[in-house]
Amino acid sequence: MKEDIIIIGSSGFIGHHLTKTFQPQLHTNHRNSPYLLDLNKPKLNTLPIKRQTHVIITAGCTNINDCTNRPRETYTTNVKGTLDLVRQCKELGLFPILFSSDYVFDGKSGNYTEESPTHPINEYGRQKEMLEQRIQEIAGDNYLMLRLSKIYSTSVGDLSLLDEMIEALRSGKIVRAATDQVFCPLHIKDLKAIIQQLIEKRITGLVNVAGKEKISRYEIAIMVCQALGASPKLIQPISLDELGAPRPKNTSLCCERLYQTVSIQPQTLKTSIEELSLQSQSLKEHIKK
């Protein structure tokens, strides 16, 4: 499959991990790839496309505050540039795979399906909503859009959800965690396996992609704290309202369509926390030697 895929944006968290798995012959980023692509004016025909059939578009701005503070600039990359890529995919006969977000919802009810009405409350969510609404105008039914919840890894130093918490607690630092932020985190390795199976099964359209555990950030922090044997006093409960730009509180996703389609059981948070905790401790002991 590796020769059939182009990855746009391989320097970001998801793009980096997908590149390691799919090992595409053609991928673009802004660092060490031989191929660069400006999302302000993307031109796929400048890339040496040969046998590739699929384009995974991971490029764009995912920082909530950046989208809030720089709406025009981030719109150019997150919406305009991405839709330009989709249009070019159609012209070149390539199948686009894109990512949306659970932030397209207001977070008032949770358990959202693919058919649930969207109602974003911040700029990032609005940009993702625009993608969802306009993709069919360009691609028809010939696309796959994955609406993601929080994606994390168990790689030390990745600075994803668990790694940040573990490093902070091991250093005796306070971890501020929202008690009212509920989501369905998914391990990056499960996301990679899901993408592979969806491609193989030729699934199209919008698909919710998230883990099966509905949990608050505060509950995750407590689990990490217990796994490390750290003082629970280091966990500071807060409200999501304290974090600047508005964020939806309950963005849990219903993924019945997904798990009826793929044969994957996502890794539990308990297993992930234990895995990363052991890796982190082993690395520290190695450094001391």
Phi, psi and omega per residue, in radians:
M1 nan -0.390 -2.947
K2 -1.070 -0.593 -3.105
E3 -1.347 -0.122 -3.071
D4 -1.658 -0.049 -2.968
I5 -2.112 2.394 2.957
I6 -1.925 2.361 3.074
I7 -2.005 2.101 3.108
I8 -1.724 2.027 3.135
G9 1.696 0.846 -3.033
S10 -1.408 0.037 3.123
S11 -1.618 -0.232 3.096
G12 -1.347 3.024 -3.073
F13 -1.008 -0.955 -3.116
I14 -1.203 -0.798 -3.132
G15 -1.038 -0.694 3.130
H16 -1.063 -0.816 -3.123
H17 -1.214 -0.656 3.113
L18 -1.151 -0.643 3.124
T19 -1.110 -0.683 3.119
K20 -1.138 -0.605 -3.106
T21 -1.394 -0.911 -3.058
F22 -1.408 -0.406 -3.130
Q23 0.794 0.973 -3.090
P24 -1.192 2.613 3.074
Q25 -1.232 -0.341 -3.075
L26 -2.320 2.022 3.069
H27 -2.565 2.686 -3.080
T28 -2.212 2.526 2.972
N29 -2.719 -2.989 -3.098
H30 -1.887 0.259 -3.094
R31 -2.041 -1.533 -2.963
N32 -1.954 0.232 3.083
S33 -1.401 2.541 3.066
P34 -1.235 -0.191 -3.106
Y35 -2.067 2.208 3.132
L36 -1.995 2.597 3.135
L37 -2.467 2.094 3.118
D38 -1.480 1.978 -3.101
L39 -1.209 -0.259 3.059
N40 -1.207 -0.617 3.096
K41 -2.461 1.205 -3.051
P42 -1.221 2.442 3.105
K43 -2.378 1.722 -3.125
L44 -1.141 -0.495 -3.070
N45 -1.260 -0.068 3.043
T46 -1.489 -0.146 -3.141
L47 -1.618 2.576 -3.122
P48 -1.348 1.187 -3.102
I49 -1.316 2.270 -3.140
K50 -2.181 -1.524 -3.061
R51 -1.652 -0.012 -3.036
Q52 -1.092 2.506 -3.130
T53 -2.115 -0.384 -3.074
H54 -2.181 2.489 3.054
V55 -2.122 2.068 3.066
I56 -1.706 2.040 -3.070
I57 -1.775 1.832 3.124
T58 -1.931 -0.118 -3.093
A59 -1.177 2.676 3.112
G60 2.399 3.051 3.141
C61 -1.718 2.166 3.127
T62 -1.947 0.037 -3.133
N63 -1.373 2.085 -3.047
I64 -1.055 -0.795 -3.099
N65 -1.195 -0.640 3.093
D66 -1.088 -0.741 3.120
C67 -1.122 -0.632 3.123
T68 -1.195 -0.752 -3.053
N69 -1.465 -0.420 -3.112
R70 -2.287 1.081 -3.029
P71 -1.073 -0.674 -3.101
R72 -1.192 -0.799 -3.122
E73 -1.118 -0.788 -3.091
T74 -1.258 -0.527 3.044
Y75 -1.077 -0.693 -3.120
T76 -1.040 -0.718 -3.136
T77 -1.486 -0.793 -3.023
N78 -1.282 -0.530 -3.085
V79 -2.012 -1.130 -3.045
K80 -1.049 -0.906 -3.112
G81 -1.102 -0.706 -3.138
T82 -1.153 -0.749 3.118
L83 -1.180 -0.567 3.044
D84 -1.082 -0.712 3.101
L85 -1.108 -0.724 3.122
V86 -1.085 -0.732 3.128
R87 -1.076 -0.732 3.127
Q88 -1.215 -0.592 3.068
C89 -1.028 -0.762 3.139
K90 -1.083 -0.764 -3.128
E91 -1.119 -0.580 -3.084
L92 -1.657 0.021 3.132
G93 1.291 0.510 -3.137
L94 -1.822 2.569 -3.122
F95 -1.676 2.032 -3.091
P96 -1.518 2.430 3.028
I97 -2.107 2.128 -3.044
L98 -2.181 2.982 -3.135
F99 -2.191 2.275 2.978
S100 -1.890 -2.862 -3.018
S101 -2.569 2.665 3.037
D102 -1.161 -0.132 3.112
Y103 -1.318 0.022 3.035
V104 -1.288 -0.129 -3.132
F105 -1.856 2.781 -3.141
D106 -1.448 -0.188 3.060
G107 1.349 0.330 -3.100
K108 -1.479 -0.414 -3.075
S109 -2.160 -0.685 -3.105
G110 1.388 -3.134 -3.129
N111 0.978 0.774 -3.063
Y112 -1.352 2.410 3.066
T113 -1.717 3.115 3.069
E114 -1.110 -0.454 -3.092
E115 -1.626 -0.100 -3.114
S116 -1.101 2.415 3.104
P117 -1.081 2.351 3.119
T118 -1.494 2.636 3.120
H119 -2.809 1.330 -3.081
P120 -1.216 2.643 -3.125
I121 -2.049 0.073 3.040
N122 -2.476 2.986 -3.021
E123 -1.115 -0.709 3.127
Y124 -1.043 -0.798 3.109
G125 -1.094 -0.675 3.126
R126 -1.131 -0.686 3.131
Q127 -1.144 -0.705 3.101
K128 -1.187 -0.629 3.080
E129 -1.078 -0.732 3.121
M130 -1.068 -0.692 3.087
L131 -1.045 -0.843 -3.123
E132 -1.061 -0.672 -3.067
Q133 -1.327 -0.529 -2.988
R134 -1.789 -0.190 -3.058
I135 -1.068 -0.705 -3.089
Q136 -1.179 -0.531 3.113
E137 -1.025 -0.564 -3.054
I138 -1.672 -0.829 -2.984
A139 -1.720 -0.150 -3.023
G140 1.156 -2.239 3.089
D141 -1.780 0.114 -3.024
N142 -1.646 1.141 3.118
Y143 -2.811 2.893 3.011
L144 -2.317 2.139 3.093
M145 -2.077 2.136 -3.137
L146 -1.743 2.053 3.102
R147 -1.565 1.900 -2.967
L148 -1.677 2.638 2.860
S149 -1.670 -2.783 -3.124
K150 -1.229 2.181 3.101
I151 -1.810 2.319 -3.119
Y152 -2.347 2.962 3.077
S153 -2.287 3.025 3.022
T154 -2.063 0.665 3.064
S155 -1.748 2.181 3.133
V156 -1.089 2.317 3.112
G157 1.533 0.034 -3.134
D158 -1.341 -0.283 -3.140
L159 1.002 0.511 3.006
S160 -1.538 -3.042 -2.953
L161 -0.795 -1.018 -3.046
L162 -1.285 -0.709 -3.104
D163 -1.034 -0.743 3.128
E164 -1.080 -0.763 -3.126
M165 -1.137 -0.794 -3.103
I166 -1.099 -0.801 -3.130
E167 -1.117 -0.694 3.125
A168 -1.128 -0.820 -3.107
L169 -1.172 -0.665 3.109
R170 -1.131 -0.468 3.128
S171 -1.579 0.016 3.139
G172 1.331 0.343 -3.124
K173 -1.560 2.672 3.090
I174 -1.253 2.368 3.052
V175 -1.923 2.002 3.093
R176 -1.524 2.138 -3.058
A177 -2.364 2.263 -3.089
A178 -1.296 2.240 3.102
T179 -1.384 -0.331 -3.041
D180 -1.900 0.271 3.076
Q181 -1.839 1.917 -3.076
V182 -2.012 2.280 3.139
F183 -2.640 -3.074 -3.073
C184 -2.210 1.395 -3.057
P185 -1.081 2.607 -3.110
L186 -2.354 2.343 3.113
H187 -1.206 2.463 -3.112
I188 -1.036 -0.579 -3.140
K189 -1.167 -0.564 3.080
D190 -1.243 -0.656 3.077
L191 -1.054 -0.756 -3.137
K192 -1.081 -0.762 3.133
A193 -1.144 -0.662 3.116
I194 -1.105 -0.799 3.132
I195 -1.046 -0.768 3.132
Q196 -1.018 -0.802 -3.105
Q197 -1.219 -0.653 3.122
L198 -1.139 -0.658 3.078
I199 -1.130 -0.819 -3.113
E200 -1.078 -0.614 -3.118
K201 -1.538 -0.004 3.099
R202 1.015 0.728 3.115
I203 -1.316 2.442 3.127
T204 -2.219 2.944 3.086
G205 1.527 -2.792 -3.091
L206 -1.633 2.282 3.126
V207 -2.328 2.215 3.003
N208 -1.217 2.300 -3.132
V209 -2.301 1.907 -3.117
A210 -2.738 2.985 3.070
G211 -1.313 3.110 -3.099
K212 -1.690 -0.099 -3.121
E213 -1.708 2.161 3.031
K214 -1.651 2.076 -2.969
I215 -2.649 2.648 3.102
S216 -1.573 2.754 3.098
R217 -1.077 -0.616 3.120
Y218 -1.115 -0.751 3.132
E219 -1.102 -0.650 3.085
I220 -1.119 -0.771 3.140
A221 -1.049 -0.697 3.102
I222 -1.121 -0.734 3.101
M223 -1.061 -0.748 3.118
V224 -1.125 -0.762 3.134
C225 -1.023 -0.806 3.139
Q226 -1.136 -0.697 -3.140
A227 -1.120 -0.577 -3.123
L228 -1.546 -0.230 -3.036
G229 1.223 0.472 -3.135
A230 -1.460 2.870 3.137
S231 -1.238 2.246 3.107
P232 -1.101 -0.282 3.114
K233 -1.163 -0.289 3.127
L234 -1.341 -0.234 3.120
I235 -1.628 2.014 -3.123
Q236 -1.817 1.906 3.122
P237 -1.240 2.332 3.105
I238 -2.371 3.029 3.019
S239 -1.754 2.596 3.114
L240 -1.053 -0.427 -3.127
D241 -1.127 -0.271 -3.105
E242 -1.471 -0.022 -2.974
L243 -1.834 0.687 3.024
G244 1.336 -2.094 -3.100
A245 -0.964 2.434 -3.121
P246 -1.036 2.456 3.124
R247 -2.301 2.457 3.108
P248 -1.178 2.481 -3.005
K249 -1.528 -0.758 3.141
N250 -2.089 1.726 -3.113
T251 -1.927 0.478 3.119
S252 -1.032 2.417 -3.075
L253 -1.945 2.438 3.002
C254 -1.508 2.101 -3.050
C255 -2.031 0.620 -3.133
E256 -1.030 -0.770 -3.129
R257 -1.028 -0.760 -3.110
L258 -1.065 -0.943 -3.008
Y259 -1.361 -0.153 2.946
Q260 -1.464 -0.245 -3.076
T261 -1.756 -0.717 -3.080
V262 -1.836 2.704 3.120
S263 -1.804 1.163 -3.082
I264 -2.316 2.326 2.979
Q265 -1.870 1.911 -3.068
P266 -1.088 2.539 3.131
Q267 -1.122 2.404 -3.124
T268 -1.317 2.726 3.088
L269 -1.100 -0.653 3.128
K270 -1.013 -0.826 3.112
T271 -1.107 -0.736 -3.119
S272 -1.124 -0.733 -3.139
I273 -1.124 -0.778 3.112
E274 -1.081 -0.744 -3.128
E275 -1.083 -0.855 -3.100
L276 -1.238 -0.633 3.113
S277 -1.058 -0.773 3.126
L278 -1.149 -0.731 3.114
Q279 -1.071 -0.806 -3.105
S280 -1.088 -0.770 -3.140
Q281 -1.152 -0.737 3.137
S282 -1.076 -0.704 3.134
L283 -1.141 -0.737 3.140
K284 -1.100 -0.722 3.136
E285 -1.153 -0.650 3.122
H286 -1.145 -0.718 -3.140
I287 -1.130 -0.683 -3.139
K288 -1.088 -0.605 -3.139
K289 -1.207 nan nan
